[in-house]
Amino acid sequence: MLTKLPNRLLILDHLLQAMHEALRSGDKIVVMFLDFDGFKQVNDSCGHDAGDAILREVACRLTQVIRLEDTAARIGGDEFILVLNNIKKRNVVERIGKDIIHLINQPVVFNQLSLKVGVSIGVSCFPADGNDADSLINVADSAMYQVKQSGKNRMLMTCVIND
């Protein structure tokens, strides 16, 4: 309700539908797992209302970046999943990732405070990284944790998409 984005159950359903369509079309599906950098510090120092303001604003920004055929969902806390459909070229995924990082890095103004978080993004692809939704999400989640361990605020793709 807070972000007006689908929850985990709805994104899983959308991902399953996208995978079935991709099997027919031969296109790739990309799963992006996003986790904010510095979100806990905002919540701890400025309060949960400030954290909620960030979540609402980021949800709005994500919907501006993704294409109409894609889906963004908040799966809990400061974790989001994006499902990108009909991917034919790596540069589409790279552009969306760069746009997400840029937009999330922009400050959110709340009660005259300028709040800033970053984002770490892990990316997996169907069918290369798994044949089911849980596998794709787990691979993207693992890639996101690799990003967090190696410096944060960037994106890591586990799969190869030829241009």
C-alpha positions in Angstrom: 0.0 0.0 0.0 2.8 2.4 0.9 4.4 2.4 -2.6 1.3 1.4 -4.6 3.5 -1.2 -6.3 2.8 -4.9 -6.6 4.0 -7.1 -3.7 6.0 -10.3 -3.8 3.1 -12.6 -4.8 2.0 -10.4 -7.7 5.6 -10.0 -9.1 6.0 -13.8 -8.9 2.8 -14.3 -10.9 3.9 -11.7 -13.4 7.3 -13.3 -13.7 5.8 -16.7 -14.4 3.6 -15.3 -17.1 6.6 -13.5 -18.6 8.6 -16.7 -18.6 5.9 -18.6 -20.4 5.7 -15.9 -23.1 9.5 -15.8 -23.4 9.5 -19.6 -24.1 7.2 -18.9 -27.0 9.0 -15.8 -28.3 12.6 -16.7 -27.6 13.2 -13.3 -25.9 14.9 -13.0 -22.6 13.4 -11.9 -19.3 15.6 -10.0 -16.9 15.1 -9.8 -13.1 16.7 -6.9 -11.2 16.9 -7.2 -7.5 17.4 -3.8 -5.8 18.4 -3.0 -2.3 19.1 0.5 -1.0 22.4 1.6 0.3 22.1 3.8 3.4 18.4 3.2 4.0 18.8 1.9 7.5 20.8 5.0 8.5 18.0 7.2 7.3 15.4 5.3 9.2 17.5 5.2 12.3 18.5 8.9 12.2 15.4 10.6 10.7 12.6 8.2 11.6 10.4 5.8 9.7 8.3 8.6 8.2 11.5 9.7 6.4 12.1 6.2 5.3 8.6 5.9 4.0 9.0 9.1 2.1 12.0 7.6 0.4 10.2 4.4 -0.4 7.3 6.3 -2.0 9.5 8.5 -4.0 11.7 5.7 -5.2 8.7 3.7 -6.3 7.5 6.7 -8.4 11.0 7.1 -9.9 11.2 3.4 -10.8 7.9 3.6 -12.7 9.4 6.5 -14.7 12.4 4.5 -15.7 11.0 1.1 -16.7 9.1 0.5 -20.0 5.4 -0.1 -20.1 5.8 -3.8 -20.5 8.0 -4.1 -17.4 6.9 -4.4 -13.8 8.3 -3.0 -10.5 7.4 -4.5 -7.1 8.4 -3.9 -3.5 9.0 -7.2 -1.9 9.7 -5.9 1.6 11.6 -3.2 3.5 13.9 -1.5 1.0 14.0 -4.4 -1.5 12.5 -4.1 -4.9 12.3 -6.4 -7.9 11.9 -5.4 -11.5 10.9 -7.8 -14.2 12.0 -6.6 -17.7 10.2 -8.3 -20.5 11.2 -8.9 -24.2 14.8 -8.1 -23.8 16.8 -8.5 -26.9 19.9 -6.3 -26.2 22.2 -5.9 -23.3 22.3 -2.2 -23.7 18.6 -1.9 -22.8 19.3 -3.5 -19.4 22.5 -1.4 -18.9 20.6 1.8 -19.7 17.7 1.0 -17.3 20.3 0.1 -14.6 22.2 3.4 -15.1 19.0 5.4 -15.1 17.8 3.6 -11.8 21.1 4.3 -10.1 21.1 8.0 -11.2 17.4 8.6 -10.1 17.8 6.8 -6.8 21.0 8.8 -6.0 19.0 12.0 -6.3 18.0 13.4 -2.9 14.5 13.1 -1.5 13.3 16.2 0.3 11.3 15.4 3.5 10.4 18.0 6.2 13.1 20.3 4.8 15.7 17.5 5.0 17.6 16.3 2.0 17.7 12.5 2.3 20.0 10.4 0.1 20.4 6.7 -0.5 22.1 4.6 -3.1 21.2 1.3 -4.7 22.8 -2.0 -5.3 21.4 -4.0 -8.2 21.8 -7.7 -9.1 20.6 -8.9 -12.4 19.6 -12.4 -13.6 18.2 -13.6 -17.0 15.7 -16.2 -18.1 16.5 -18.8 -19.2 20.2 -18.7 -18.6 20.1 -18.3 -14.8 17.2 -20.5 -14.0 14.0 -22.2 -15.2 11.8 -21.0 -12.3 11.0 -17.7 -10.6 12.6 -18.5 -7.3 15.9 -19.4 -9.0 15.9 -16.2 -11.0 15.2 -14.1 -7.9 17.9 -15.9 -5.9 20.5 -15.4 -8.6 19.7 -11.7 -8.8 19.7 -11.4 -5.0 23.1 -13.1 -4.9 24.5 -10.7 -7.5 23.1 -7.8 -5.5 25.0 -9.0 -2.4 28.2 -9.2 -4.5 27.7 -5.6 -5.4 27.2 -4.6 -1.8 30.4 -6.4 -0.8 32.4 -4.8 -3.6 31.5 -1.2 -3.1 27.8 -0.7 -3.5 25.8 1.7 -5.7 26.2 -0.2 -9.0 24.8 -3.1 -11.0 26.0 -6.6 -11.7 24.7 -8.8 -14.4 25.2 -12.6 -14.1 24.2 -13.4 -17.7 25.3 -12.6 -21.2 22.8 -10.9 -23.6 24.2 -10.5 -27.1 23.6 -7.2 -28.9 
